[in-house]
Amino acid sequence: MSVTGRPTVTLKLATSLDGQVALADGTSKWITGAEARAEVHDMRAAHDAVMTGITTLLIDDAELTARPGGVLAERQPLRVVMDTRLRCLPDSAFLKAGPAMLIHGPGVDPAELTAAGADCRQVALEASGRADFHEALEVLRDAGVSSVMIEAGGVLAASALAEGVVDRIAWFRAPKILGGDGRPCVAALNLEALEDAPMFKRVSVREVGADLLELYERA
């Protein structure tokens, strides 16, 4: 648990050398190599919860389970989706894979997804219209979660950074260039000055197969 009383948050990024997560058409499998992907599963198992956004979930039909060596780990994280309008499908691989939490905004009916096994939790909306990040972390704290790893697209990554809740970044960087027509790992932050940019200190760099893993902590 962080000094703020909320869970500690690690933002995991897997990008090209120039910070892109996909080609312009959304193709993203696989940017990083097998060794990096295996390490991500170990990182999932080391956290109490893994969080993604609904767009990533719908595109990938992801389970978000921890599968070291291709076999389900004994310790599975709580799998969490920020799903403001409850667009998760009741028959999704995500819900079939075990206990899962959907964090949503007001004005939607969770009955069908609750019946499918989801733990649906309502929070307020941010000014952007997305589910409130700070309140979502309070929900997770109250559920006994001390550490969260975010694996998501650029919009959720940008929201977490803008809200100041990211304590660490685990950045897997592949030795390939996708160019400016690719999709960035962090969406617009709407910064007006350089001093407003979130600042992090690099604490380690190491090779993971052909890729690099850079670890950062909030400055």
C-alpha positions as CSV (number, residue, x, y, z in Angstrom):
1,M,0.0,0.0,0.0
2,S,1.3,3.4,-0.9
3,V,1.8,6.3,1.5
4,T,-1.4,7.8,0.2
5,G,-3.4,4.9,1.6
6,R,-4.4,3.6,-1.9
7,P,-2.9,0.6,-3.6
8,T,0.5,1.2,-5.3
9,V,0.1,1.4,-9.1
10,T,2.5,0.1,-11.7
11,L,1.9,1.0,-15.3
12,K,3.2,-1.7,-17.6
13,L,4.0,-0.6,-21.2
14,A,5.1,-2.9,-24.1
15,T,6.1,-0.7,-27.0
16,S,8.4,-0.3,-30.0
17,L,11.6,1.7,-29.6
18,D,9.7,4.9,-30.5
19,G,6.9,4.3,-27.9
20,Q,4.1,2.8,-30.2
21,V,1.9,0.0,-29.1
22,A,0.4,-0.9,-32.5
23,L,0.3,-0.1,-36.2
24,A,-2.2,2.3,-37.5
25,D,-4.7,-0.5,-38.1
26,G,-4.4,-1.7,-34.5
27,T,-2.1,-4.7,-35.2
28,S,0.0,-5.3,-32.1
29,K,0.8,-9.0,-31.8
30,W,3.6,-9.3,-31.1
31,I,5.7,-6.2,-30.6
32,T,7.8,-7.7,-27.8
33,G,9.3,-11.2,-27.7
34,A,8.3,-14.4,-26.0
35,E,10.7,-13.8,-23.1
36,A,9.2,-10.4,-22.3
37,R,5.6,-11.8,-22.6
38,A,6.5,-14.6,-20.1
39,E,7.9,-12.0,-17.7
40,V,4.7,-10.0,-17.9
41,H,2.8,-13.1,-16.6
42,D,5.2,-13.3,-13.7
43,M,4.5,-9.6,-13.0
44,R,0.8,-10.2,-13.0
45,A,1.1,-12.9,-10.5
46,A,3.2,-10.6,-8.3
47,H,0.4,-8.0,-8.0
48,D,-2.8,-8.2,-6.2
49,A,-4.8,-6.9,-9.2
50,V,-4.3,-6.3,-12.9
51,M,-6.4,-3.6,-14.5
52,T,-7.2,-2.8,-18.1
53,G,-9.7,-0.7,-20.1
54,I,-12.8,-2.0,-21.8
55,T,-11.5,-1.1,-25.3
56,T,-8.4,-3.3,-24.8
57,L,-10.5,-6.1,-23.4
58,L,-13.0,-6.1,-26.4
59,I,-10.2,-5.9,-29.0
60,D,-8.1,-8.7,-27.5
61,D,-10.7,-10.8,-25.7
62,A,-8.1,-10.9,-23.0
63,E,-8.3,-13.1,-19.9
64,L,-5.6,-11.1,-18.0
65,T,-4.6,-14.3,-16.1
66,A,-1.1,-15.1,-15.0
67,R,0.3,-18.0,-17.0
68,P,4.1,-18.6,-16.2
69,G,5.3,-21.3,-18.5
70,G,2.0,-21.5,-20.2
71,V,0.3,-22.9,-17.2
72,L,-2.0,-21.0,-14.9
73,A,-0.2,-19.7,-11.9
74,E,-1.3,-20.8,-8.4
75,R,-1.5,-17.1,-7.4
76,Q,-3.9,-15.2,-9.7
77,P,-4.4,-11.5,-9.4
78,L,-7.9,-10.0,-9.2
79,R,-8.7,-9.0,-12.8
80,V,-10.2,-5.5,-13.1
81,V,-11.7,-3.6,-16.1
82,M,-12.5,0.0,-16.1
83,D,-15.8,-0.3,-18.0
84,T,-17.8,3.0,-17.6
85,R,-20.8,1.9,-19.7
86,L,-20.6,-1.9,-18.9
87,R,-19.8,-3.0,-22.5
88,C,-18.1,-6.2,-21.3
89,L,-19.7,-9.3,-22.9
90,P,-21.3,-11.8,-20.5
91,D,-19.8,-14.7,-22.5
92,S,-16.3,-13.1,-22.8
93,A,-13.1,-15.1,-22.1
94,F,-12.4,-12.6,-19.4
95,L,-15.5,-13.5,-17.3
96,K,-15.1,-17.2,-18.0
97,A,-11.5,-17.2,-16.7
98,G,-12.6,-16.6,-13.0
99,P,-13.3,-13.9,-10.5
100,A,-13.3,-10.4,-12.1
101,M,-14.4,-6.9,-11.2
102,L,-16.0,-4.4,-13.5
103,I,-15.8,-0.7,-12.4
104,H,-18.5,1.3,-14.0
105,G,-20.3,4.6,-13.9
106,P,-23.9,5.4,-12.9
107,G,-26.9,4.9,-15.1
108,V,-26.2,1.3,-16.3
109,D,-27.7,-2.0,-15.3
110,P,-25.1,-4.5,-14.0
111,A,-27.7,-7.4,-13.6
112,E,-26.7,-9.4,-16.7
113,L,-23.0,-9.2,-16.0
114,T,-23.4,-9.9,-12.3
115,A,-25.3,-13.0,-13.3
116,A,-22.3,-13.9,-15.5
117,G,-20.1,-13.8,-12.4
118,A,-18.7,-10.3,-12.5
119,D,-18.3,-8.2,-9.4
120,C,-19.7,-4.9,-10.6
121,R,-18.8,-1.7,-8.7
122,Q,-20.2,1.7,-9.4
123,V,-18.1,4.8,-9.0
124,A,-18.6,8.5,-10.0
125,L,-17.5,9.9,-13.3
126,E,-14.5,12.2,-14.0
127,A,-15.0,15.4,-15.9
128,S,-13.9,13.4,-19.0
129,G,-16.9,11.1,-18.6
130,R,-14.8,8.1,-17.6
131,A,-15.1,6.2,-14.4
132,D,-13.2,8.0,-11.6
133,F,-9.7,6.6,-11.1
134,H,-9.3,7.7,-7.5
135,E,-12.6,6.2,-6.5
136,A,-11.8,3.0,-8.4
137,L,-8.6,2.6,-6.4
138,E,-10.5,3.2,-3.2
139,V,-12.8,0.3,-4.2
140,L,-9.8,-1.9,-4.7
141,R,-8.2,-0.9,-1.4
142,D,-11.4,-1.8,0.4
143,A,-11.4,-5.1,-1.4
144,G,-7.9,-5.8,0.2
145,V,-5.8,-4.9,-2.9
146,S,-2.4,-3.4,-2.1
147,S,-0.8,-3.4,-5.6
148,V,-2.2,-2.9,-9.0
149,M,-0.6,-3.3,-12.4
150,I,-2.2,-1.5,-15.3
151,E,-2.0,-3.1,-18.7
152,A,-4.0,-1.0,-21.1
153,G,-4.1,1.2,-24.1
154,G,-3.1,4.8,-24.4
155,V,-6.3,6.3,-23.1
156,L,-6.3,4.5,-19.7
157,A,-2.5,5.0,-19.4
158,A,-2.9,8.7,-20.0
159,S,-5.8,8.9,-17.5
160,A,-3.7,7.2,-14.8
161,L,-0.8,9.5,-15.4
162,A,-2.9,12.6,-15.5
163,E,-4.5,11.7,-12.2
164,G,-1.1,11.2,-10.6
165,V,-1.7,7.7,-9.4
166,V,1.2,5.9,-11.2
167,D,3.9,5.1,-8.8
168,R,6.1,2.9,-11.1
169,I,6.5,2.2,-14.8
170,A,7.6,-1.1,-16.1
171,W,8.5,-0.4,-19.8
172,F,9.3,-3.3,-22.2
173,R,10.8,-1.7,-25.3
174,A,11.3,-3.8,-28.4
175,P,14.1,-3.0,-30.9
176,K,11.8,-2.0,-33.8
177,I,10.4,1.3,-35.1
178,L,6.7,1.7,-36.0
179,G,6.7,5.4,-36.9
180,G,4.4,8.3,-36.4
181,D,1.4,6.6,-37.9
182,G,1.4,4.0,-35.1
183,R,-0.6,4.1,-32.0
184,P,1.1,5.8,-29.0
185,C,1.4,4.1,-25.6
186,V,0.0,7.2,-23.9
187,A,-2.8,9.3,-25.3
188,A,-2.9,13.1,-25.1
189,L,-2.1,14.6,-21.7
190,N,-3.0,18.1,-22.9
191,L,0.1,19.6,-21.2
192,E,0.6,23.4,-21.5
193,A,4.1,23.5,-20.1
194,L,7.1,21.1,-19.8
195,E,7.1,21.4,-16.0
196,D,3.6,19.9,-16.0
197,A,4.8,16.7,-17.4
198,P,4.7,13.7,-15.0
199,M,8.3,13.0,-13.9
200,F,9.9,9.6,-13.3
201,K,13.4,8.4,-12.3
202,R,14.8,5.3,-14.1
203,V,16.0,2.8,-11.5
204,S,17.1,-0.1,-13.7
205,V,17.5,-1.4,-17.2
206,R,18.1,-5.0,-18.3
207,E,17.7,-7.2,-21.3
208,V,14.8,-9.6,-21.5
209,G,15.5,-11.6,-24.6
210,A,15.8,-9.2,-27.5
211,D,13.9,-6.5,-25.6
212,L,14.8,-4.0,-22.8
213,L,12.9,-3.7,-19.5
214,E,13.2,-0.2,-18.0
215,L,11.9,0.3,-14.5
216,Y,11.0,3.8,-13.3
217,E,9.7,5.2,-10.1
218,R,7.8,8.5,-9.7
219,A,10.2,11.3,-9.0
